[in-house]
Amino acid sequence: MKTRILSLLAVAALAVAACGGPSTTPAPSGSPASPTFSAAPSEALTPTPTPTAAPTNSPKPTAAPSPTLGFSNLDSLDSYRFTWVGSSPAPANTSWDGSGTVINGPVKTARFTYTFRAAGVFHHADHYFIAGSQAWFSDDGAAWRAASLSTADAIKTISEEVLRGASLTDFVAIGTQTKNGIACIHYEFGTSDLWFAASGGYPVSGTARPLDASSFTFDISHINDPSNKVSPPAGLVATPT
Protein backbone atom coordinates (compact mmCIF):
# COMPACT_ATOMS: atom_id res chain seq x y z
CA MET A 1 0.00 0.00 0.00
CA LYS A 2 2.73 2.46 0.91
CA THR A 3 4.51 1.65 -2.29
CA ARG A 4 1.44 2.50 -4.35
CA ILE A 5 1.03 5.87 -2.59
CA LEU A 6 4.59 6.86 -3.31
CA SER A 7 4.17 5.80 -6.90
CA LEU A 8 1.03 7.93 -7.23
CA LEU A 9 2.81 10.95 -5.75
CA ALA A 10 5.63 10.53 -8.19
CA VAL A 11 3.22 10.35 -11.10
CA ALA A 12 1.41 13.46 -9.84
CA ALA A 13 4.66 15.36 -9.61
CA LEU A 14 5.57 14.45 -13.13
CA ALA A 15 2.15 15.58 -14.28
CA VAL A 16 2.56 18.94 -12.67
CA ALA A 17 5.99 19.39 -14.23
CA ALA A 18 4.61 18.46 -17.62
CA CYS A 19 2.02 21.25 -17.29
CA GLY A 20 4.78 23.96 -17.23
CA GLY A 21 4.75 24.88 -13.57
CA PRO A 22 7.44 27.20 -12.28
CA SER A 23 10.72 25.76 -11.32
CA THR A 24 12.82 27.09 -8.49
CA THR A 25 16.56 27.53 -8.48
CA PRO A 26 18.24 26.84 -5.21
CA ALA A 27 19.84 29.90 -3.65
CA PRO A 28 23.57 29.89 -3.75
CA SER A 29 25.22 29.13 -0.52
CA GLY A 30 27.42 31.70 1.21
CA SER A 31 27.41 35.54 0.87
CA PRO A 32 27.57 36.97 -2.61
CA ALA A 33 30.83 38.66 -3.60
CA SER A 34 30.70 42.46 -3.43
CA PRO A 35 30.81 44.04 -6.86
CA THR A 36 33.92 46.07 -7.75
CA PHE A 37 33.84 49.39 -9.61
CA SER A 38 36.60 50.88 -11.70
CA ALA A 39 36.61 54.66 -12.04
CA ALA A 40 36.30 56.03 -15.51
CA PRO A 41 39.58 57.49 -16.73
CA SER A 42 39.79 61.23 -16.14
CA GLU A 43 42.34 64.08 -16.30
CA ALA A 44 44.69 64.48 -13.37
CA LEU A 45 43.20 66.69 -10.68
CA THR A 46 45.03 69.96 -9.98
CA PRO A 47 44.80 71.70 -6.62
CA THR A 48 42.50 74.71 -6.48
CA PRO A 49 44.54 77.86 -5.79
CA THR A 50 43.82 79.75 -2.60
CA PRO A 51 41.94 82.97 -3.42
CA THR A 52 44.01 86.12 -2.93
CA ALA A 53 42.92 89.69 -2.42
CA ALA A 54 42.63 91.79 -5.51
CA PRO A 55 45.74 93.94 -6.03
CA THR A 56 45.48 97.60 -5.18
CA ASN A 57 46.96 100.35 -7.27
CA SER A 58 50.05 101.44 -5.36
CA PRO A 59 51.66 104.73 -6.42
CA LYS A 60 54.86 104.38 -8.35
CA PRO A 61 57.97 105.29 -6.35
CA THR A 62 59.16 108.76 -7.14
CA ALA A 63 62.34 110.66 -6.43
CA ALA A 64 62.49 112.69 -3.27
CA PRO A 65 61.01 116.09 -3.86
CA SER A 66 63.37 118.98 -4.30
CA PRO A 67 63.51 121.35 -1.34
CA THR A 68 61.82 124.73 -1.50
CA LEU A 69 64.55 127.00 -2.77
CA GLY A 70 65.22 130.47 -1.48
CA PHE A 71 68.06 132.80 -0.58
CA SER A 72 66.03 133.64 2.53
CA ASN A 73 66.56 130.04 3.74
CA LEU A 74 69.98 131.23 4.91
CA ASP A 75 68.10 132.83 7.81
CA SER A 76 67.39 129.33 9.16
CA LEU A 77 71.11 128.73 9.75
CA ASP A 78 72.93 129.67 12.94
CA SER A 79 75.76 131.33 11.04
CA TYR A 80 77.73 131.25 7.79
CA ARG A 81 80.34 133.04 5.72
CA PHE A 82 80.10 134.23 2.15
CA THR A 83 82.41 135.36 -0.63
CA TRP A 84 81.81 136.65 -4.11
CA VAL A 85 83.81 137.73 -7.16
CA GLY A 86 82.42 139.71 -10.08
CA SER A 87 83.82 141.27 -13.20
CA SER A 88 82.69 143.33 -16.17
CA PRO A 89 84.63 144.44 -19.25
CA ALA A 90 83.01 147.88 -19.10
CA PRO A 91 83.66 150.35 -17.83
CA ALA A 92 87.44 150.04 -17.54
CA ASN A 93 87.51 146.31 -16.93
CA THR A 94 85.91 146.62 -13.50
CA SER A 95 86.05 143.86 -10.91
CA TRP A 96 84.77 143.56 -7.38
CA ASP A 97 84.79 141.05 -4.61
CA GLY A 98 83.26 140.75 -1.19
CA SER A 99 83.42 138.64 1.93
CA GLY A 100 81.69 138.60 5.26
CA THR A 101 80.17 136.69 8.15
CA VAL A 102 76.54 136.49 9.24
CA ILE A 103 75.30 135.43 12.70
CA ASN A 104 71.59 134.71 12.95
CA GLY A 105 70.04 134.99 16.37
CA PRO A 106 67.74 137.10 18.51
CA VAL A 107 69.77 140.04 17.18
CA LYS A 108 71.14 139.34 13.71
CA THR A 109 74.66 140.64 13.17
CA ALA A 110 76.78 140.75 10.04
CA ARG A 111 79.96 142.40 8.88
CA PHE A 112 81.42 142.43 5.39
CA THR A 113 83.54 144.38 2.92
CA TYR A 114 83.21 145.04 -0.82
CA THR A 115 86.41 145.87 -2.72
CA PHE A 116 86.35 147.48 -6.17
CA ARG A 117 89.12 147.54 -8.79
CA ALA A 118 89.51 149.08 -12.22
CA ALA A 119 91.87 147.42 -14.68
CA GLY A 120 93.22 145.42 -11.76
CA VAL A 121 94.04 148.51 -9.67
CA PHE A 122 92.38 149.08 -6.28
CA HIS A 123 89.73 151.75 -6.45
CA HIS A 124 87.84 151.74 -3.15
CA ALA A 125 86.28 149.53 -0.48
CA ASP A 126 82.92 149.68 1.24
CA HIS A 127 82.51 148.34 4.76
CA TYR A 128 79.20 147.39 6.36
CA PHE A 129 78.06 146.36 9.79
CA ILE A 130 74.52 145.21 10.61
CA ALA A 131 72.98 144.67 14.03
CA GLY A 132 69.28 143.99 14.32
CA SER A 133 67.32 146.43 12.18
CA GLN A 134 70.15 148.98 11.88
CA ALA A 135 73.15 149.25 9.60
CA TRP A 136 76.37 151.29 9.38
CA PHE A 137 78.65 152.11 6.52
CA SER A 138 82.31 153.15 6.27
CA ASP A 139 84.47 153.94 3.25
CA ASP A 140 87.71 153.69 5.18
CA GLY A 141 86.95 151.18 7.95
CA ALA A 142 87.44 153.87 10.62
CA ALA A 143 84.62 156.40 10.50
CA TRP A 144 81.14 154.89 10.51
CA ARG A 145 77.75 156.40 9.73
CA ALA A 146 74.19 155.12 9.56
CA ALA A 147 73.21 153.33 6.38
CA SER A 148 70.08 151.90 4.81
CA LEU A 149 69.50 148.31 5.80
CA SER A 150 68.48 147.40 2.25
CA THR A 151 71.71 148.89 0.90
CA ALA A 152 73.68 146.75 3.34
CA ASP A 153 71.84 143.53 2.41
CA ALA A 154 74.69 141.44 0.98
CA ILE A 155 72.54 138.40 0.25
CA LYS A 156 70.10 140.51 -1.73
CA THR A 157 73.01 141.85 -3.76
CA ILE A 158 74.28 138.32 -4.38
CA SER A 159 70.88 137.05 -5.53
CA GLU A 160 70.41 139.97 -7.91
CA GLU A 161 73.87 139.51 -9.40
CA VAL A 162 73.49 135.79 -10.04
CA LEU A 163 69.84 135.75 -11.13
CA ARG A 164 70.13 138.71 -13.52
CA GLY A 165 66.37 139.20 -13.61
CA ALA A 166 65.49 135.48 -13.74
CA SER A 167 63.38 133.68 -11.15
CA LEU A 168 64.38 130.61 -9.17
CA THR A 169 61.41 128.85 -10.76
CA ASP A 170 63.17 129.19 -14.11
CA PHE A 171 66.00 126.92 -12.96
CA VAL A 172 65.90 123.19 -13.66
CA ALA A 173 67.58 120.50 -11.54
CA ILE A 174 70.23 118.66 -13.57
CA GLY A 175 72.03 116.55 -10.95
CA THR A 176 73.62 116.39 -7.54
CA GLN A 177 77.03 117.54 -6.44
CA THR A 178 78.94 118.37 -3.29
CA LYS A 179 79.88 122.03 -3.00
CA ASN A 180 81.82 123.52 -0.10
CA GLY A 181 81.41 120.22 1.75
CA ILE A 182 77.61 120.30 1.45
CA ALA A 183 75.42 117.87 -0.50
CA CYS A 184 73.67 119.99 -3.13
CA ILE A 185 71.25 119.84 -6.02
CA HIS A 186 72.63 121.49 -9.14
CA TYR A 187 70.24 123.80 -11.02
CA GLU A 188 70.73 125.45 -14.37
CA PHE A 189 69.08 128.19 -16.38
CA GLY A 190 70.59 129.77 -19.46
CA THR A 191 74.21 130.59 -18.66
CA SER A 192 73.69 130.51 -14.88
CA ASP A 193 74.24 127.66 -12.43
CA LEU A 194 73.09 127.43 -8.84
CA TRP A 195 73.75 124.86 -6.15
CA PHE A 196 71.25 124.65 -3.32
CA ALA A 197 71.61 122.48 -0.22
CA ALA A 198 69.70 119.21 -0.66
CA SER A 199 68.63 119.59 2.96
CA GLY A 200 67.47 123.07 3.80
CA GLY A 201 67.16 124.56 0.32
CA TYR A 202 69.60 127.41 1.00
CA PRO A 203 72.11 128.61 -1.62
CA VAL A 204 75.62 127.20 -1.42
CA SER A 205 77.24 128.36 -4.65
CA GLY A 206 76.40 130.00 -7.94
CA THR A 207 77.83 131.38 -11.15
CA ALA A 208 76.45 133.71 -13.79
CA ARG A 209 78.06 134.20 -17.19
CA PRO A 210 75.94 136.61 -19.24
CA LEU A 211 76.64 137.08 -22.92
CA ASP A 212 78.20 140.50 -22.28
CA ALA A 213 81.37 138.73 -21.00
CA SER A 214 80.73 139.76 -17.41
CA SER A 215 80.72 137.11 -14.70
CA PHE A 216 79.75 136.61 -11.10
CA THR A 217 80.48 133.80 -8.63
CA PHE A 218 79.50 133.37 -4.99
CA ASP A 219 80.03 130.76 -2.30
CA ILE A 220 78.46 130.13 1.11
CA SER A 221 80.68 128.23 3.54
CA HIS A 222 81.46 127.56 7.21
CA ILE A 223 77.83 126.66 7.85
CA ASN A 224 77.09 126.86 11.62
CA ASP A 225 80.83 126.93 12.33
CA PRO A 226 81.50 127.86 15.99
CA SER A 227 84.44 129.96 14.82
CA ASN A 228 82.08 132.35 13.03
CA LYS A 229 82.24 135.63 14.95
CA VAL A 230 81.06 139.18 14.31
CA SER A 231 82.38 142.06 16.38
CA PRO A 232 81.08 145.65 16.12
CA PRO A 233 83.49 148.19 14.64
CA ALA A 234 85.55 150.13 17.14
CA GLY A 235 84.30 153.41 15.67
CA LEU A 236 80.68 152.84 16.67
CA VAL A 237 79.49 154.79 19.69
CA ALA A 238 76.65 152.35 20.43
CA THR A 239 75.49 149.01 19.14
CA PRO A 240 71.74 148.24 18.95
CA THR A 241 70.32 145.42 21.04
Phi, psi and omega per residue, in radians:
M1 nan -0.805 3.132
K2 -1.082 -0.630 -3.110
T3 -1.179 -0.659 3.139
R4 -1.175 -0.679 -3.127
I5 -1.099 -0.803 3.141
L6 -1.102 -0.659 -3.138
S7 -1.155 -0.711 3.116
L8 -1.107 -0.710 3.132
L9 -1.126 -0.675 -3.139
A10 -1.157 -0.722 3.127
V11 -1.130 -0.681 3.138
A12 -1.119 -0.701 -3.136
A13 -1.129 -0.697 -3.137
L14 -1.168 -0.594 -3.137
A15 -1.176 -0.717 3.130
V16 -1.113 -0.788 -3.140
A17 -1.069 -0.677 -3.115
A18 -1.171 -0.419 -3.134
C19 -1.447 0.133 3.071
G20 1.384 0.515 3.079
G21 -1.153 2.718 -3.112
P22 -1.120 2.502 3.060
S23 -1.888 2.661 -3.121
T24 -1.981 2.465 3.103
T25 -1.823 2.213 -3.100
P26 -1.096 2.445 3.127
A27 -1.153 2.431 3.104
P28 -1.132 2.562 -3.137
S29 -1.462 2.677 3.117
G30 1.421 2.945 -3.129
S31 -1.397 2.425 3.141
P32 -1.177 2.583 3.141
A33 -1.217 2.407 3.136
S34 -1.202 2.365 3.141
P35 -1.195 2.626 3.095
T36 -1.935 2.541 -3.112
F37 -2.137 2.349 3.073
S38 -1.882 2.248 -3.109
A39 -1.161 2.496 3.071
A40 -1.155 2.480 -3.139
P41 -1.048 2.427 -3.135
S42 -2.521 2.921 3.098
E43 -1.206 2.669 3.140
A44 -1.083 2.400 3.125
L45 -1.346 2.359 3.082
T46 -1.932 2.512 -3.094
P47 -1.140 2.494 3.107
T48 -1.360 2.194 -3.113
P49 -1.152 2.588 3.100
T50 -1.262 2.249 -3.123
P51 -1.051 2.463 3.096
T52 -2.100 2.731 -3.136
A53 -1.147 2.553 3.122
A54 -1.113 2.413 -3.121
P55 -1.144 2.548 3.083
T56 -1.776 2.699 -3.131
N57 -1.426 1.743 3.116
S58 -1.509 2.464 3.131
P59 -1.142 2.519 3.119
K60 -1.197 2.464 3.117
P61 -1.087 2.416 3.123
T62 -2.174 2.813 3.115
A63 -1.159 2.683 3.110
A64 -1.036 2.398 -3.106
P65 -1.142 2.579 3.093
S66 -1.207 2.564 3.122
P67 -1.191 2.778 3.037
T68 -1.236 2.100 -3.033
L69 -1.513 2.608 3.074
G70 3.093 2.383 3.051
F71 -1.137 -0.473 3.127
S72 -1.206 -0.252 3.110
N73 -1.143 -0.263 3.049
L74 -1.090 -0.407 -3.142
D75 -1.193 -0.295 -3.141
S76 -1.424 -0.182 3.131
L77 -1.454 2.766 3.053
D78 -1.282 -0.731 -3.115
S79 -2.920 2.868 3.086
Y80 -2.935 2.952 3.021
R81 -2.119 2.727 3.113
F82 -2.431 2.678 3.023
T83 -2.438 2.712 3.005
W84 -2.636 2.734 3.089
V85 -2.459 2.246 3.118
G86 -2.330 2.748 3.112
S87 -2.663 2.686 3.097
S88 -2.613 2.367 -3.125
P89 -1.199 -0.331 -3.141
A90 -2.411 2.438 0.012
P91 -1.561 2.569 2.976
A92 0.992 0.637 3.076
N93 0.900 1.037 -3.075
T94 -1.366 2.530 3.027
S95 -2.453 2.726 3.128
W96 -2.660 2.670 3.086
D97 -2.551 2.796 -3.130
G98 -2.610 2.764 3.091
S99 -2.734 2.630 3.134
G100 -3.042 3.100 -3.130
T101 -2.282 2.445 3.125
V102 -2.169 2.290 3.057
I103 -2.032 2.022 3.070
N104 -1.564 2.475 -3.126
G105 3.114 -2.927 3.089
P106 -0.938 -0.639 3.022
V107 -2.151 1.895 -3.124
K108 -1.238 2.320 3.091
T109 -2.239 2.575 3.128
A110 -2.711 2.601 3.079
R111 -2.557 2.322 -3.100
F112 -2.753 2.919 -3.099
T113 -2.369 2.388 3.005
Y114 -1.899 2.306 3.108
T115 -2.064 2.321 -3.094
F116 -2.033 2.468 3.126
R117 -2.359 2.625 3.065
A118 -2.188 2.139 -3.099
A119 0.941 0.628 3.094
G120 1.442 -0.026 -3.106
V121 -1.810 2.331 -3.131
F122 -0.971 2.343 3.131
H123 -1.944 -1.010 3.078
H124 -2.888 2.973 3.113
A125 -2.362 2.455 3.079
D126 -1.953 2.329 -3.128
H127 -2.044 2.408 -3.140
Y128 -2.308 2.563 3.020
F129 -2.391 2.302 -3.139
I130 -2.140 2.399 3.034
A131 -2.507 1.998 -3.100
G132 1.120 -2.215 -3.112
S133 -1.705 0.225 -3.111
Q134 -2.092 2.722 -3.116
A135 -2.476 2.672 3.106
W136 -2.294 2.659 -3.114
F137 -2.292 2.545 3.051
S138 -2.517 2.434 3.088
D139 -1.750 0.021 3.100
D140 -2.360 -0.016 3.131
G141 1.374 0.058 -3.107
A142 -2.043 -0.952 3.137
A143 -1.646 2.232 -3.066
W144 -2.058 2.542 3.088
R145 -2.464 2.804 -3.099
A146 -1.102 2.541 -3.134
A147 -2.387 2.833 3.084
S148 -1.247 2.357 -3.140
L149 -1.100 -0.647 3.140
S150 -1.171 -0.596 3.103
T151 -1.170 -0.562 -3.091
A152 -1.584 0.167 -3.107
D153 -1.446 1.640 -3.080
A154 -1.132 -0.686 -3.094
I155 -1.181 -0.622 3.062
K156 -1.095 -0.738 3.113
T157 -1.079 -0.752 3.130
I158 -1.063 -0.832 -3.099
S159 -1.092 -0.699 3.140
E160 -1.168 -0.663 -3.126
E161 -1.175 -0.690 -3.051
V162 -1.503 -0.509 -3.132
L163 -1.430 -0.571 3.121
R164 0.887 0.814 3.095
G165 1.544 -0.175 3.122
A166 -1.399 2.961 3.082
S167 -1.955 2.662 3.102
L168 -1.053 -0.472 3.124
T169 -1.224 -0.235 3.091
D170 -1.357 -0.352 -3.061
F171 -1.414 2.508 -3.114
V172 -2.063 2.351 3.109
A173 -1.215 2.283 -3.120
I174 -2.149 0.003 3.122
G175 2.797 -3.048 3.120
T176 -2.094 2.686 -3.106
Q177 -2.878 2.651 3.064
T178 -1.678 2.168 3.113
K179 -2.208 2.278 3.130
N180 0.942 0.597 3.110
G181 1.358 0.204 -3.071
I182 -2.108 2.322 3.081
A183 -1.181 2.156 -3.029
C184 -2.245 2.819 2.927
I185 -1.850 2.281 -3.085
H186 -1.606 2.190 3.132
Y187 -2.049 2.654 -3.087
E188 -2.476 2.487 3.018
F189 -2.677 2.110 -3.126
G190 1.015 -2.156 3.140
T191 -1.780 0.289 -3.132
S192 -1.965 2.542 3.084
D193 -2.247 2.443 3.093
L194 -2.326 2.508 3.053
W195 -2.117 2.084 3.120
F196 -1.984 2.515 -3.134
A197 -1.024 2.289 3.129
A198 -1.099 -0.518 3.069
S199 -2.018 1.906 3.125
G200 2.032 -0.456 3.069
G201 1.109 0.414 3.111
Y202 -1.692 2.685 -3.108
P203 -1.227 2.474 3.126
V204 -2.067 -0.608 -3.132
S205 -2.813 2.791 3.108
G206 -2.938 2.674 3.083
T207 -2.433 2.544 3.053
A208 -2.320 2.285 -3.122
R209 -2.312 1.300 -3.137
P210 -1.062 2.896 -3.079
L211 -1.272 -0.150 3.131
D212 -1.489 0.229 3.097
A213 1.298 0.097 3.019
S214 -1.428 2.923 -3.133
S215 -2.667 2.772 3.110
F216 -2.676 2.365 3.122
T217 -2.398 2.426 3.063
F218 -2.385 2.755 3.089
D219 -2.509 2.450 3.029
I220 -1.950 2.253 -3.066
S221 -2.530 -3.125 3.131
H222 0.907 0.833 -3.124
I223 -1.118 2.161 3.098
N224 0.937 0.537 3.136
D225 -1.319 2.204 3.138
P226 -1.037 -0.367 -3.141
S227 -1.368 -0.132 3.098
N228 -1.184 2.094 -3.112
K229 -2.373 2.568 3.040
V230 -2.325 2.113 3.114
S231 -1.971 2.472 3.110
P232 -1.187 2.594 3.109
P233 -1.081 2.563 -3.124
A234 -1.125 -0.439 -3.086
G235 -1.359 -0.124 -3.116
L236 -1.410 2.338 3.121
V237 -1.290 -0.697 -3.117
A238 -2.520 2.615 3.111
T239 -2.000 2.267 3.141
P240 -1.112 2.696 3.109
T241 -2.063 nan nan
